[in-house]
């Protein structure tokens, strides 16, 4: 057999193999899903993310007829659960209810992670967003944002702000706020939101950038102890319509939100990712799932795969810069 003939045969074999790959992936997507989907939550049961995962799983069950499982794998700032999904088979049957910390903050916070967000995870869709709320204790001599800002600037380092832990979004929002306004405050990290809230309500710390879902209850119940001065998204929240945004108060372009999304293992066939994205879109266009999200204090936020991917990349760069500029390190 001549060398040229051997080359033609090899080329044909390679071409047929490459042609088979997309055909096989397409066939897999056509039959997907034909068994239960497991949705991994990288936090303990009972948190804000828990009902989002359950509501989405209920929609998938209704749409596809298979019982779906919500599985909890908490630990290490959501790293354990995220890594579990990153290393799962890329077949669309193990998904991650992903959120801001593990996906866009941790890559800049930790020198080494067991997963690479860009390579080991596939963004599927954004689900919901919610602003942070700048909440101050009544020990601060300010009931309006301009009064607060003037006091903070006149007393550098005097005001203390709580966070749910170093590197948490409640911490980094405070760092970004200081960078944007030029004020200097003292960070007081706690081991979780519960002790931070307890000290905020008790007057032991002055302020807290708290995600809106967990802030709504005590803002009403403890209105004599705390005041919401602003939300951190560009526009006001329908859940707190009387509270202005930082952007409208003069901190132009300030836009920080906590969010929930859906991710799959890296290498999941594009057809399956798009099929999941389309089903999430139908869920968010319905009534039951959006109502559930709004009842939690979040806003439904449908997206394409590409939009969600761009958002993740942009936020990752933003948080990495803040972490580097402020020399933030976790123990």
N, C-alpha and C positions, 0 to 999 in steps of 0.2 A: 504494500500500500504506500502510495507516495505521501510525502510530507504535506503537500497542499490538500490532499484528500482527507488526511487525518485532521488537519486544522479545520476543514469544513465540517466534519462530523462532530468534532469537539464543540465548535461554535453552535451547531444545531442543538446539541445536548444542553448546553448552557442556556440557550434561548428558550428551549422548551421548559427547562426547570424554572427559569425566571417567570415565564408566563403562567406556570402552575401556581406560583406563590400567591399572586393577587386573586386568582380564581379560587384557591382554597380559602383564603381569608374572606372573600365575598360569600362563599358557601357557608362558612362558619357564622358570619353575621346574619345570614338569612334564617338560620335555625336558632340563633341566640335570642332570648335565653331559653334553655330547655331544662333548667334545674334552678333551685333557689340561689339567690344572690346574697352574699354576706356583706353587710355594711359595717366597717370597723370604725369605732369611736375611740379616739386616743385619750379619752378622759374618763373618770369614774362616772357611773350612772348618777343621774339626778341633776346634772349641770344644764346650762343653757343649750348646749349642743344636742343633748339627749333627745328632746322631743322633735327636733328637726330631723334627726336620723330616723326616728320611728315613723314620723309622718311621711317621709319619702319612701321608706320601706313599704308602708301601707299602700301608697300609690302604685308602686311597682307590682305588688301582689295583685291589686285590682286590674292593672293593665295587662299583666302577663300570666296571671293565674298560678304563680308559684309562691309558696310561703317564703318570705325573706327574713333573714336573721340579722339582728343588730348585736354585734359582739364588742365588748369593751376590753381594750388593751391599754390601760393608763400607765403613766410613768415617765419620768425624765423629761418633763415639759412637752409631752406629746411625741417625743422621739421614738419611744418603743412601738406605739401603734402605727406611726407613720412608716417606720422601718419594716414592720410586719407586712404592710401592703406593698412597699417598694420591692420586697423580695418574694411576693406571692406570684403564682403563675399568671402571665398576662393574657387571661382569657375572658375578662369581664365579670368574673364571678366573685371576686374579692375587691371591694371598693372602699375608699376612705372618705369619711365625712371630714374634709380638710378645713383648716382654719388658719388665721393669720400667723400665729406663733410658729408652728412647725414648718410652714411653707415659705413665708417671706421674712421672718425675723431670725429664726435659728441659723440659716445659712451664713449670716453675717456675725452671729453671736458666738458660735462654736468654731474653733479651729478645725475640728474634725467631726463629721457626722457620719453615721453608718450608711447614709443614703445621700444621693445627689438629686436635688429636686428636678433639675433640667433633664437628667438622663433616666432616673429611676421612677418617675411619676408622670402620668399623662393627665393634664387638666381636662376635665369633662365639661363642667359648667359651674358658674357662680349660682348660688341659691338665694342668699339673702345678705343684706348689709344692715348695719346699725351704727349710729354715731357714738362717740364717747361724750360724756357730759362732764363739764367742768363744774364740780360741786365744791362749795366752800362752807366751812363751819361758821356759825354765827360769831365765833371768837374773832374772826377777821372783820375789821371795821369797814365793810363794803357790802352793799346790797346790789350794786350794779357793776358791770364789767369795767367801765372806765375808772370807777373808784378803786376797784381791786388792782388794776394795772398801775395806777398812780401810787398806791400803797406799796406794791411789790417793788417798783422802781426806786422808791424812796427808802426802802428797807432791804437792801440786797442780802440774801441768805437767811433772812429772818423767817420767811414763810416756809413751812414744811409741807411736802406733798407725799402722800402715801402711794404705794404701788403694791401689786400682788406678787412682786418679786423682781429682782434685778433682771433686766432684759425682757420682762413682760410688756405687752402693749401698753398697759397702764403706766409703766415707767417711761417707755420710749416716747409716748405722747407728751409727757411732761418735758422731756429733753428737747423734743422738736418745738414745743411751745416756747421754751426759754430761748432757743436759737432764733425763733421767728420774732420774738418781742424784745429781746435783749435783757430780760429780767433774770435774776439769779435767785433760785430757790434751793432748799435743802431736801434731798431725796431720802425718804424713810421706807426701805423695802420690808415687806412682810412675807410670810409664808402662806400666800393665798389671799383671796379677796375678803374672806370672812373676818379675819383679825384686822385687816385694813379698814373695813367698814365700821367695825366696833370702835376703833380708835378715832375715826372721823366723827362718828356720832357722839362719842364721849369728849370731843374737843381736844384730844391729845395730838392730833395732826390737823393742819389747817385746810387742806384741800385734797381732792382725789379726782383723777380723770377716769371715770367709771363707765363701762359700757352701759348703754341705755337700758337693756333688759333687766339688769340687776339693780339699776338706780331707781326705776319707776316706783317701786313699792315704798322705799324709805323716804323718797322725796315727798310723797303724800303723807305718810304716817308720821314723819319727823320734820314737818315743815317749820316747826319752831326751832329746830337745831341746825338745819342746813339750807343753803340756797343754791339753785342751779343758775349759773351765770351765762353759760354758752354751750352750744353743741359744736362738735369739731368737724362736721361735714360742711360743704359749701352752702347748702341750703338748710333751712329749719326742718326739723322732724315733725311729721304729722302726729307723733306720739307725745311730743312736747311743743305744741305750736306756739306757745307764748315765750319760748326760750330762743333767743337769737343765735345765729351762727357766728363763729369767730370771723369768718370772711366779711359778713355784713357789719361787724363791729370794728373793722379796720385791719384785722390780721389777714391781709389779702392772700388768697390762694391756699389758706390752711385747709387741708382736706384729709382727715384721718377717719377711717371707719374700721370697725371690727366686721368680720364677714365669715360666712360659711359657704363651702363649695363642695363639689364632688370631684374626686381624683381616682384614677385607675393606675395599676402598675405600669411602669415604662414598658414599651413594646406591645401594649395592647393594640390589636388591629384597628386601624383608623375607622373602618366601617362600624365596628362595635362601639368605639368612642362616639361616633356621630349618632348612632342609634340611641345610645344612652342620653346624649345631649338633646336629641329630639324629644325623648320621653320626659326628660326634666322640663323642657319647654312646655309640653302639654300639661304637666302637673302645675306649673306656675301660671298657665293660662286658664286653669280651672277655678274652682271655688274653694274646695276643702283645704288644699295645701296652702294657698296664699292666706286664707283666713287663719290657719294654724300659725303661720309665720308672723302675721300681724298681731295675733294675740300674745305672742312672746315679746313684742316690742321691736321686731325686726321688719324690714321692708323687702318684699320679694324682688329679686334682681336677676331676671333671665339674661343669659349671655350666650354668644357663640363660643365654640372652643377657642377660636382665635382671640376673641375679646378677653376671655378669662386668662389665656396665656400671656397676653400683653400686660394685663393688670398685675399678674404675679411678678413678671420681670421688672416692671416699674417700681412696685412696692419693695421688692428685694433690694434694688439699688438704693432706694431712699433710706431704708432702715440700715443697710450696710454703711452708708455714709455717716449717719448719726452715731452709730456704734463706734466707728473708727474715729470720728472727730472728737467724741467725748471720752474715748478710751474706756468704754464699758466692757467689763469682763465678768464672767460668771465663775463662781467658786467651784 
